[in-house]
Each structure stands twice: as structure tokens, then as C-alpha cells.
């Protein structure tokens, strides 16, 4: 099977550049599959806006660009974007239907730290802590990046840290996970005995 080249990567996207403003959500990473001759660097934008009007045109989207082995080894690609910053970029939209979120090929970074009230408002809302108050587990704080609620609860007379894995967008999963944890706390003596017995084997 013929391996894909950078030309194949570029062919997946529209031929024309568009100017966009992007609010970066993540750090930058890179990967390479056994089908590819190039590395693909990528990150996520929390939102994208029109470069002329500043109007938000998309929620979370995937930003990607190809790298040579040399570029990947040098590591400078990882500094192209900084989490929480707004950039003006040139990018090309994915030709196909987006599976999960819009995908863009970043051809050029034009400016960093661009003012954009609409994106700044999204960032302010995103960075607000989300607290979940529960009568048994107390106050749990959501770590958005990891999709976990963190807090403390009493376990066999000791204060212990807990981390509850949730699906960020599905509040039903928050309820399901906290209910499971509450059941564990209610039956903690039984669980403690069985865990100790297992550890002793």
C-alpha cells in the first residue's frame, strides 16, 4: 500500500486560505501513523471567529498541519500556539463532512494575542470553575481538561481525595457517577474489608 504524503494531507482541505481568529484550548502535539510519511501536528480551538467582524462562526474545532521529521525532532512546532491565547491565522477547511467537529489545516499564523470580545467572553466563561454541591460528597470541582470532578470525602474516618470521571457535555453522567460514589461511601465498611482481604492474598 502506497504511503500518504504531505500532498495527500493538503488535498483533504480546500485550496483557498481563509483568515480566522481562533481561541486555543489545548497544547500542541504531533503524531504519525504507519500509513503516513509525515507527522501531523494538532491542537484544538475552543471557538473560531470571523477575522473581519469578530463574530463567532464555530465552537470547538480541530487545527492541524503537516511536519517533516526534522521539524518534529526540532520541537519548535509545539510553541506555535499557546493555550488560552487568541490568534489570527490563515487556514483551509476540511473538504469532507466533519465527523465530530470542524477540521482546519493551518497554513500560517499571522498574529498572536489578538483582541476579540466574543472569544474573550467564551474564554472567561470556560475558565469559570464549575462546582457540584452534594450532601454526602461535599463540594466537587470540575477539571474541564481531564473531565473529572475532584473533591474530598470521609473514608473510614480519614479525609481522602476523590476523582470522578465524567462526560463533560452529559450532565446525566455527573449524576450517575456521583450516585455510584455515594453508594461506595455508604457501604464503605464492606468495601474496606473486601479490599483489605484482596490485598492480603
N, C-alpha and C positions, 0 to 999 in steps of 0.2 A: 504494500500500500504506500502510495506517494505521501511524503510528509508535507504538512501545511507550512507555507512560508509567510513572511510579513505581507506579501501581496495578497495572499488569501485572507489574512486578517482585515486588511484595508478594504477588500472587496465586499465584506459583510456590511459596510457602512455606506451612507450616501456620499456622493462625490464632492458635495459642496460643504465648505466650512460655515458654521453659524456662530455668532457671538452670543455667549450666555454668561450669566452670573451664577455661581454655584457656592453653596454653603457646605463646607466639608464636614462630614460626620465622623469618619474613621481615619486611622493612619493608612499608609500605603504599603501594600505587599505585592509580591510577584510570584507567579508560578509558571510551570511549563509541563504540558502533558507529553506523553510518548508519541502523540500524533504531530507535535509541533517542532519546528526548527528554531523558534523564537520564544522568548519569555514574554508573558503578558503582565504588565503592572496594573494594579487596580485599586480603587477606593470607592467609597460611597459618598454621595452628596445627600444631605438631609432634605434639600429642596433646590430647585433651579428657577431662575427668573430671567425675564427678557432683559438683555443688556441695555436696550434703549429706554424702556419705560420703568424697569424695576419691578414689573408685575410678575407675581409667581405663576409659572406655567406648568410646574410639575412638582410632585412630592419627591420622596426618596428615589434616587436614580443611581445607576452603576456607571462609573467612569473608568475607562481602560485605555491602554496604549501599549504598543509592542516595544520590546527591548532586545538589543543584541546581548550575547553572552558577556561581552566586555562591559556594556552599560550596567548589566545586572551585577557583575562582580565588583564594579566600582562603587555601587551602592548609592550614588547621588539621586537616583530616581525616587528614593524613599523620602527625600526632602522637598519634592516637587510641591506637595500640598501639606498644610498644617491643619489639624483638627480644629474646628471652631472658627476658621477664617473664611472670609468671602473672597472669591477670585473671579476675575473676568477672563474667560477662556475662549478659544476657538475650538469647536467640536463638531463632529459629524454623527448624525442619528443612525441607529441600527435600522437596516432595511426591512428586517422581518418583523413579525409580531413579538412584542415583549412578553416573555414567559411570566416574569414576576414583576419587573419594574423596568422603566425605560433604560436603554443602554446607549452610551455615547463613547465615541473614540475621541480622546483629547489630542488635538494636533498641536496646540500651542497655549501656553499660559501667558496672558498679556499683562496682568496686574494682580497684585495681592492687597488685601486689606481695603477692598472697595466698599464704600458706604452704600447700603441698600436697606431702607427702613423695613420693608416687607420681610426680608430674610433675617434681619436683626431681631424682629419680633418673634419669628419662628424659633430662633436660637434661644431667646430669653424664655420662651415657653418650654422648650425642650430641656433646658438646664434646671428648671424648677424641680425641687425634689418632690417625688410622689410618695406620700405616706399612707400606710394602711393601718388603721386602728382596729385592734381585735381585743376582745375582753379576756381571752386566755393568753394569747401570744404577745400582747402589748403593741408597741409601735414598730412596724416593719417599714424599711426604706427601700424603694426600688432602685436597683442599679440597672439603668437602661441598656448600657453596653453589654452587660452579661445576661440580661433578662432574668435577674434573680432578686427576690426580696430578702433583705438581711435584717437581723434583729437578735434579741436575746430572750431566753425563757428559762424557767426553773426546771432542772432535771435532777431528780434525787437530791434535792436540797442545794444544788450548785447552780450558779448562773452560767449558762452555756450559750455560745453563739450558734445561730441557725441561719441557713441559706436555703431558700425555697425557689426552685427552678420553675419559671412560668413562661407562658407565651405572651409576649408584650401586648399584642393587639387584642387578645381574647380575655376579657375580664372573667369569663366563666372559669378559665384555668386558674385564676387567682383564688377564687372561692374553693375550687376542688383541692388545690394544693394546701391551702390553709386548713381545710377540714381534715385532711389526712394527718397534718402535723398535730392538730388538736387532739385527734384520736390517739396518736402516739403518746402525747403528753398525758392524756387521761389514763392510758394503760402503761405508764412508764415503768412501774414496778415489775410487771410481767415481762416487758421488753428488756429491762435491765438484767433480770435473771437469765433469760434465754441468751442474751448477748454474752454474758459472763460465762455461761456454760459452753457456748460455742468457742469462745476464746481459750478456754481451758483444754479443749480437745487437741 
